[in-house]
Amino acid sequence: MPKFLRAFLAATLAIASFGAIAQSYPGRPVKMLVGYAAGGGMDSLARVLAAKLTETLGQQVLVENRAGASGAVAADAMIKSLADGYTIYAAESGALILPAINPKISYDPVRNFLPVGGVATLPMAFVVTNAFPAKNAQELIAALKAAPGKYSYASPGVGTVQHFAFELFMRSAGVSAVHIPYKGAATMMPDIISGQVPVAVISVSAAMGQVKAGKIRTIALTSPQRISSAPDWPAMAETLAGFDAAPRVFVVAPVGTPQPVVTRLNEAMRAALASKDLQENYERQGATAMPSSPEELGRQIAEETRRWATIAKEANIKSE
């Protein structure tokens, strides 16, 4: 048989095989790993998505919580799973920070995460106590510049996305403040309200209730744009051009997962994220549905991983 004919037949068989994989997938339930405990924000977003994917794919998509090490346990479980499309990982930006701050984390997000698609952005808010002199981002920058190292800011812990968001802000604005890490968001809120720590980065959902009650003030969002659930809150990017520290939620799979399966999952995710009820649910949680192609997600993961690694090195941030 001529060489060109063998090549043609091989290509034809490959295309047919890919088509068969796409048509037969999924043939059984799909497991979606989440790196945090049930009942939290990430768990809630993942379960809403999983329910919609179940409708779209015609097979159950079951959320499995693998809490521990800020998502590293779930990431490791995904990486070691069979690359067949039946184990996927609903991750967030914290999973891209971990390798830069913890030498015990062995995975590389760029090499070990196969991008499937974007899910949402989770804007956070820069907030201040009512007694703080700044009313907006320009005044916050001015206050911090006028008194370098005088003020402190709170985050839910060393190496959290909130911590890194404020570090990025300080570098972008050329200001300094003292980091006060807490053990979780709930423990720091009373000190923010009382004014013991004057500045913090917290989730939009946590900020909304306290702002409406008049207990704290929002300075700006960490997302590049304003959000529909809080249209009066400006984005920090309106003051610092290009600023973006909004955590992203996305889905990845083990490296080697067949491309037709990735394509099928991405299409199902896009359909799920286009549904009005999902979008409204996400908005209530302070999230914005943000689908993307695997290629777009791959570029975002690479860019974010580089950005957080640079900040970790410059600020000498290491996990506790």
The 8 nearest C-alpha neighbors of each residue, nearest first, counted from 0:
[[1, 2, 5, 4, 3, 6, 8, 7],
 [2, 0, 4, 3, 5, 6, 7, 8],
 [1, 3, 5, 4, 6, 0, 7, 8],
 [2, 4, 6, 5, 1, 7, 0, 8],
 [5, 3, 7, 1, 6, 2, 8, 0],
 [4, 6, 8, 2, 7, 3, 9, 1],
 [7, 5, 3, 9, 4, 8, 10, 2],
 [8, 6, 4, 10, 5, 9, 11, 3],
 [7, 9, 11, 5, 10, 6, 12, 4],
 [10, 8, 6, 12, 11, 7, 5, 13],
 [9, 11, 13, 7, 8, 12, 6, 14],
 [10, 12, 8, 14, 9, 13, 7, 15],
 [11, 13, 15, 9, 10, 14, 16, 8],
 [12, 14, 16, 10, 15, 11, 17, 9],
 [15, 13, 17, 11, 16, 12, 18, 10],
 [16, 14, 12, 18, 13, 17, 19, 11],
 [15, 17, 13, 19, 18, 14, 12, 20],
 [18, 16, 14, 20, 19, 15, 259, 13],
 [19, 17, 15, 21, 16, 20, 14, 22],
 [18, 20, 16, 22, 17, 21, 23, 15],
 [21, 19, 17, 23, 18, 22, 24, 16],
 [20, 22, 259, 18, 24, 19, 23, 260],
 [23, 21, 19, 20, 24, 18, 25, 17],
 [22, 24, 20, 21, 25, 19, 26, 18],
 [25, 23, 26, 21, 22, 20, 260, 263],
 [24, 26, 27, 23, 58, 56, 28, 29],
 [25, 27, 24, 23, 28, 58, 29, 57],
 [26, 28, 25, 58, 29, 59, 85, 24],
 [29, 27, 59, 58, 60, 30, 61, 85],
 [28, 30, 85, 60, 86, 61, 59, 31],
 [31, 29, 86, 61, 60, 85, 62, 87],
 [32, 30, 62, 87, 88, 61, 63, 86],
 [31, 33, 88, 63, 62, 64, 89, 73],
 [34, 32, 64, 89, 35, 65, 63, 73],
 [35, 33, 70, 66, 73, 65, 64, 32],
 [36, 34, 66, 33, 64, 65, 70, 37],
 [35, 37, 66, 64, 39, 38, 42, 34],
 [38, 36, 42, 39, 64, 35, 43, 41],
 [37, 39, 42, 43, 36, 40, 41, 35],
 [40, 38, 42, 41, 37, 43, 36, 35],
 [39, 41, 43, 42, 44, 38, 284, 45],
 [42, 40, 44, 43, 39, 45, 35, 33],
 [41, 43, 45, 39, 40, 37, 44, 38],
 [42, 44, 40, 46, 41, 45, 39, 38],
 [43, 45, 41, 47, 46, 42, 40, 48],
 [46, 44, 48, 42, 43, 47, 49, 41],
 [47, 45, 49, 43, 48, 44, 50, 42],
 [46, 48, 50, 44, 45, 49, 43, 51],
 [47, 49, 45, 51, 46, 50, 52, 44],
 [50, 48, 46, 52, 60, 51, 47, 45],
 [51, 49, 53, 47, 48, 52, 46, 54],
 [50, 52, 54, 48, 271, 53, 49, 55],
 [53, 51, 55, 49, 54, 50, 56, 48],
 [52, 54, 59, 50, 60, 51, 58, 56],
 [55, 53, 51, 52, 57, 56, 50, 58],
 [54, 56, 52, 53, 57, 267, 51, 271],
 [57, 55, 53, 58, 52, 54, 267, 25],
 [56, 58, 54, 53, 55, 59, 25, 52],
 [59, 57, 53, 28, 56, 27, 60, 25],
 [58, 60, 28, 53, 61, 29, 57, 27],
 [59, 61, 29, 49, 53, 28, 30, 58],
 [60, 62, 30, 31, 59, 29, 63, 49],
 [63, 61, 31, 32, 30, 46, 64, 60],
 [62, 64, 32, 31, 33, 61, 65, 30],
 [65, 63, 33, 66, 36, 32, 34, 35],
 [66, 64, 34, 73, 33, 72, 35, 63],
 [67, 65, 35, 34, 36, 64, 70, 72],
 [66, 68, 72, 69, 70, 65, 71, 34],
 [67, 69, 71, 70, 72, 66, 34, 97],
 [70, 68, 67, 71, 34, 35, 93, 66],
 [69, 71, 34, 73, 68, 72, 67, 94],
 [70, 72, 74, 68, 73, 69, 75, 67],
 [73, 71, 75, 67, 74, 70, 68, 65],
 [74, 72, 34, 76, 65, 75, 71, 70],
 [75, 73, 71, 77, 76, 72, 78, 70],
 [74, 76, 78, 72, 77, 73, 71, 79],
 [77, 75, 73, 79, 74, 78, 80, 72],
 [78, 76, 80, 74, 79, 75, 253, 73],
 [77, 79, 253, 75, 76, 80, 74, 111],
 [80, 78, 76, 77, 75, 81, 253, 82],
 [81, 79, 77, 78, 76, 82, 253, 86],
 [80, 82, 83, 79, 253, 86, 85, 84],
 [83, 81, 256, 253, 255, 84, 80, 254],
 [82, 84, 256, 81, 85, 257, 86, 260],
 [85, 83, 86, 82, 256, 260, 87, 252],
 [84, 86, 29, 83, 30, 87, 28, 25],
 [87, 85, 30, 84, 31, 29, 77, 80],
 [88, 86, 252, 31, 251, 32, 30, 77],
 [87, 89, 32, 251, 31, 250, 90, 252],
 [90, 88, 250, 33, 249, 32, 31, 45],
 [91, 89, 249, 248, 88, 250, 94, 33],
 [90, 92, 248, 247, 93, 94, 249, 246],
 [91, 93, 246, 95, 94, 247, 96, 248],
 [92, 94, 96, 95, 91, 160, 97, 159],
 [93, 95, 92, 96, 97, 91, 70, 90],
 [96, 94, 92, 93, 304, 97, 108, 98],
 [95, 97, 93, 94, 99, 307, 98, 304],
 [96, 98, 99, 100, 94, 95, 101, 93],
 [99, 97, 104, 101, 100, 96, 102, 95],
 [100, 98, 308, 97, 96, 101, 311, 307],
 [101, 99, 317, 318, 97, 98, 316, 311],
 [100, 102, 103, 98, 318, 104, 97, 99],
 [103, 101, 104, 100, 98, 105, 99, 317],
 [102, 104, 101, 105, 98, 100, 106, 97],
 [105, 103, 98, 102, 101, 106, 97, 71],
 [106, 104, 103, 107, 98, 102, 75, 101],
 [105, 107, 104, 108, 111, 98, 75, 110],
 [106, 108, 110, 109, 111, 105, 98, 112],
 [109, 107, 112, 111, 110, 95, 106, 300],
 [108, 110, 107, 301, 111, 112, 300, 297],
 [111, 109, 107, 108, 112, 113, 106, 254],
 [110, 112, 108, 107, 109, 254, 106, 113],
 [113, 111, 108, 251, 110, 109, 114, 252],
 [112, 114, 252, 254, 251, 253, 115, 111],
 [115, 113, 251, 293, 297, 116, 296, 112],
 [116, 114, 293, 251, 250, 261, 265, 113],
 [117, 115, 293, 291, 292, 250, 265, 296],
 [116, 118, 249, 290, 291, 289, 296, 119],
 [117, 119, 249, 290, 289, 248, 288, 116],
 [120, 118, 288, 289, 248, 287, 247, 117],
 [119, 121, 247, 287, 286, 246, 248, 122],
 [120, 122, 286, 246, 245, 247, 285, 123],
 [123, 121, 245, 222, 221, 120, 203, 220],
 [124, 122, 202, 203, 221, 201, 220, 245],
 [123, 125, 220, 201, 200, 203, 219, 221],
 [124, 126, 200, 219, 218, 199, 217, 220],
 [125, 127, 217, 218, 199, 216, 198, 124],
 [128, 126, 198, 216, 197, 215, 131, 129],
 [127, 129, 215, 197, 194, 130, 131, 192],
 [128, 130, 215, 131, 216, 127, 214, 194],
 [131, 129, 128, 132, 194, 197, 127, 133],
 [130, 132, 128, 129, 133, 127, 197, 134],
 [133, 131, 130, 134, 142, 138, 139, 129],
 [134, 132, 138, 139, 131, 135, 142, 136],
 [133, 135, 138, 218, 132, 136, 139, 216],
 [136, 134, 218, 138, 137, 133, 139, 219],
 [135, 137, 139, 138, 218, 140, 219, 238],
 [138, 136, 140, 139, 135, 141, 238, 133],
 [137, 139, 133, 141, 135, 140, 136, 142],
 [140, 138, 136, 133, 142, 141, 137, 135],
 [139, 141, 143, 137, 138, 142, 144, 136],
 [140, 142, 138, 144, 139, 143, 145, 137],
 [143, 141, 139, 145, 144, 140, 138, 146],
 [144, 142, 140, 146, 145, 141, 147, 174],
 [145, 143, 141, 174, 146, 142, 147, 140],
 [144, 146, 142, 143, 141, 147, 140, 174],
 [145, 147, 143, 149, 144, 148, 142, 150],
 [148, 146, 175, 149, 144, 143, 145, 176],
 [147, 149, 176, 175, 150, 177, 146, 151],
 [150, 148, 146, 147, 176, 151, 177, 143],
 [149, 151, 176, 148, 177, 152, 143, 197],
 [152, 150, 177, 176, 178, 196, 197, 198],
 [153, 151, 198, 199, 178, 179, 196, 177],
 [152, 154, 199, 179, 180, 178, 198, 196],
 [153, 155, 180, 156, 162, 161, 181, 200],
 [156, 154, 183, 184, 181, 182, 180, 159],
 [157, 155, 180, 181, 154, 182, 159, 158],
 [156, 158, 159, 180, 318, 162, 319, 155],
 [157, 159, 318, 162, 156, 160, 163, 100],
 [160, 158, 162, 161, 157, 156, 163, 93],
 [159, 161, 163, 162, 93, 164, 158, 246],
 [162, 160, 164, 159, 163, 200, 154, 165],
 [163, 161, 159, 160, 154, 165, 164, 158],
 [162, 164, 166, 160, 165, 161, 167, 159],
 [165, 163, 161, 167, 244, 166, 162, 160],
 [164, 166, 168, 167, 163, 162, 169, 161],
 [165, 167, 163, 169, 168, 164, 162, 170],
 [168, 166, 164, 170, 165, 169, 163, 171],
 [167, 169, 165, 171, 166, 170, 172, 164],
 [170, 168, 174, 166, 172, 171, 167, 173],
 [169, 171, 173, 167, 168, 172, 166, 174],
 [170, 172, 168, 169, 173, 167, 239, 242],
 [173, 171, 169, 170, 174, 168, 140, 239],
 [172, 174, 170, 169, 171, 175, 144, 168],
 [175, 173, 169, 144, 172, 143, 147, 170],
 [174, 176, 147, 148, 169, 143, 177, 173],
 [175, 177, 148, 151, 150, 178, 149, 147],
 [178, 176, 151, 148, 152, 150, 179, 175],
 [177, 179, 152, 151, 153, 180, 176, 154],
 [178, 180, 153, 152, 177, 151, 181, 154],
 [181, 179, 156, 154, 153, 155, 157, 178],
 [180, 182, 155, 156, 183, 187, 154, 186],
 [183, 181, 155, 156, 186, 180, 184, 187],
 [182, 184, 155, 185, 181, 186, 156, 187],
 [183, 185, 155, 187, 186, 188, 182, 154],
 [186, 184, 187, 183, 188, 189, 155, 182],
 [187, 185, 184, 188, 183, 182, 181, 189],
 [186, 188, 190, 184, 185, 189, 181, 191],
 [187, 189, 191, 190, 185, 186, 192, 184],
 [190, 188, 192, 191, 187, 193, 186, 185],
 [191, 189, 195, 193, 188, 192, 187, 196],
 [190, 192, 188, 194, 196, 189, 193, 128],
 [191, 193, 189, 194, 190, 214, 128, 215],
 [194, 192, 190, 191, 195, 189, 128, 196],
 [193, 195, 191, 197, 196, 128, 192, 190],
 [194, 196, 190, 193, 191, 197, 192, 189],
 [197, 195, 194, 191, 190, 198, 151, 152],
 [198, 196, 194, 128, 127, 191, 195, 131],
 [197, 199, 127, 152, 126, 196, 153, 151],
 [200, 198, 153, 152, 126, 125, 154, 201],
 [199, 201, 125, 124, 161, 154, 126, 123],
 [202, 200, 124, 123, 199, 203, 206, 205],
 [203, 201, 123, 205, 204, 124, 206, 122],
 [202, 204, 206, 123, 205, 285, 124, 207],
 [203, 205, 285, 207, 202, 206, 284, 208],
 [206, 204, 202, 203, 207, 208, 201, 209],
 [205, 207, 203, 209, 204, 208, 210, 202],
 [208, 206, 210, 204, 209, 205, 211, 203],
 [207, 209, 211, 210, 206, 212, 205, 204],
 [208, 210, 212, 214, 206, 211, 207, 215],
 [209, 211, 213, 215, 207, 212, 208, 216],
 [212, 210, 208, 213, 209, 207, 214, 206],
 [211, 213, 209, 210, 214, 208, 215, 207],
 [214, 212, 210, 211, 215, 209, 216, 129],
 [213, 215, 209, 212, 210, 192, 129, 216],
 [216, 214, 128, 210, 129, 213, 127, 209],
 [217, 215, 127, 126, 210, 129, 128, 218],
 [216, 218, 126, 219, 125, 127, 124, 215],
 [217, 219, 135, 125, 126, 136, 216, 134],
 [220, 218, 233, 234, 235, 125, 124, 217],
 [221, 219, 124, 234, 222, 235, 123, 125],
 [220, 222, 244, 245, 123, 122, 243, 235],
 [221, 223, 245, 122, 243, 220, 224, 234],
 [224, 222, 243, 236, 234, 242, 221, 241],
 [225, 223, 222, 234, 226, 236, 233, 220],
 [224, 226, 234, 233, 230, 232, 227, 222],
 [225, 227, 230, 228, 229, 224, 287, 232],
 [226, 228, 230, 229, 225, 282, 287, 231],
 [227, 229, 226, 230, 282, 285, 283, 225],
 [230, 228, 227, 231, 226, 232, 225, 207],
 [231, 229, 227, 226, 232, 225, 228, 233],
 [232, 230, 229, 233, 225, 226, 227, 228],
 [231, 233, 230, 229, 219, 225, 234, 220],
 [234, 232, 219, 225, 220, 231, 235, 237],
 [233, 235, 220, 219, 236, 224, 225, 237],
 [234, 236, 219, 237, 238, 220, 221, 239],
 [237, 235, 242, 239, 240, 234, 238, 223],
 [238, 236, 235, 234, 239, 240, 233, 223],
 [237, 239, 236, 235, 240, 136, 137, 234],
 [240, 238, 236, 242, 237, 235, 241, 171],
 [241, 239, 236, 242, 238, 237, 235, 223],
 [240, 242, 236, 243, 239, 223, 237, 235],
 [241, 243, 236, 240, 239, 223, 235, 244],
 [244, 242, 222, 223, 221, 245, 241, 236],
 [243, 245, 221, 164, 222, 246, 242, 167],
 [244, 246, 122, 222, 221, 121, 243, 123],
 [247, 245, 92, 121, 120, 244, 122, 91],
 [248, 246, 120, 91, 92, 119, 121, 249],
 [247, 249, 91, 119, 118, 90, 120, 117],
 [250, 248, 117, 118, 90, 89, 116, 91],
 [249, 251, 89, 88, 115, 116, 90, 117],
 [250, 252, 114, 115, 113, 88, 112, 87],
 [251, 253, 87, 113, 88, 112, 254, 114],
 [254, 252, 82, 78, 113, 256, 77, 255],
 [253, 255, 113, 256, 111, 112, 82, 252],
 [256, 254, 82, 257, 253, 113, 83, 258],
 [255, 257, 82, 83, 254, 84, 253, 258],
 [258, 256, 260, 259, 255, 261, 83, 82],
 [257, 259, 261, 260, 262, 256, 17, 255],
 [260, 258, 262, 21, 261, 257, 17, 263],
 [259, 261, 263, 258, 262, 257, 21, 264],
 [262, 260, 258, 264, 263, 259, 115, 265],
 [261, 263, 259, 265, 260, 264, 258, 266],
 [264, 262, 260, 266, 261, 265, 259, 267],
 [263, 265, 267, 261, 266, 262, 268, 260],
 [264, 266, 268, 262, 267, 263, 116, 115],
 [265, 267, 269, 263, 268, 264, 262, 270],
 [268, 266, 264, 270, 265, 269, 55, 271],
 [269, 267, 271, 265, 270, 266, 272, 264],
 [268, 270, 272, 266, 271, 267, 290, 273],
 [269, 271, 267, 273, 268, 272, 266, 274],
 [272, 270, 268, 51, 273, 269, 274, 52],
 [273, 271, 269, 274, 270, 268, 288, 277],
 [272, 274, 270, 271, 269, 275, 278, 277],
 [275, 273, 272, 277, 271, 276, 278, 270],
 [276, 274, 278, 277, 279, 273, 272, 280],
 [275, 277, 279, 278, 274, 280, 281, 273],
 [278, 276, 280, 279, 275, 274, 281, 272],
 [277, 279, 281, 275, 280, 276, 288, 282],
 [280, 278, 282, 276, 281, 277, 275, 283],
 [281, 279, 277, 283, 278, 282, 276, 284],
 [280, 282, 286, 284, 278, 283, 279, 287],
 [283, 281, 285, 279, 286, 284, 280, 287],
 [282, 284, 280, 281, 285, 279, 228, 286],
 [285, 283, 281, 282, 286, 204, 280, 40],
 [284, 286, 282, 204, 283, 203, 281, 121],
 [287, 285, 121, 281, 282, 284, 120, 119],
 [286, 288, 119, 120, 282, 281, 289, 121],
 [289, 287, 119, 118, 278, 272, 290, 286],
 [288, 290, 119, 118, 117, 287, 120, 291],
 [291, 289, 117, 118, 269, 116, 288, 272],
 [292, 290, 117, 116, 295, 296, 293, 289],
 [291, 293, 295, 294, 116, 296, 265, 290],
 [294, 292, 115, 114, 116, 296, 295, 297],
 [295, 293, 297, 292, 296, 298, 114, 291],
 [296, 294, 292, 298, 297, 293, 291, 299],
 [295, 297, 299, 293, 298, 294, 116, 114],
 [298, 296, 294, 300, 295, 299, 114, 293],
 [297, 299, 301, 295, 296, 300, 302, 294],
 [300, 298, 296, 302, 297, 301, 303, 295],
 [299, 301, 297, 303, 298, 302, 304, 296],
 [302, 300, 298, 304, 299, 303, 109, 305],
 [303, 301, 299, 305, 304, 300, 298, 306],
 [302, 304, 306, 300, 305, 301, 299, 307],
 [303, 305, 301, 95, 307, 302, 306, 300],
 [306, 304, 308, 302, 303, 307, 309, 301],
 [307, 305, 303, 309, 308, 304, 302, 310],
 [306, 308, 310, 309, 304, 305, 96, 311],
 [307, 309, 311, 99, 305, 310, 306, 304],
 [310, 308, 312, 306, 307, 311, 313, 305],
 [309, 311, 313, 307, 312, 308, 314, 306],
 [312, 310, 316, 308, 314, 309, 315, 313],
 [311, 313, 315, 309, 310, 314, 308, 316],
 [312, 314, 310, 315, 311, 309, 316, 308],
 [315, 313, 311, 316, 312, 310, 166, 309],
 [316, 314, 312, 311, 313, 317, 310, 100],
 [317, 315, 311, 314, 100, 312, 318, 158],
 [318, 316, 100, 101, 315, 319, 158, 311],
 [319, 317, 100, 101, 158, 157, 316, 97],
 [318, 317, 157, 101, 158, 156, 100, 316]]
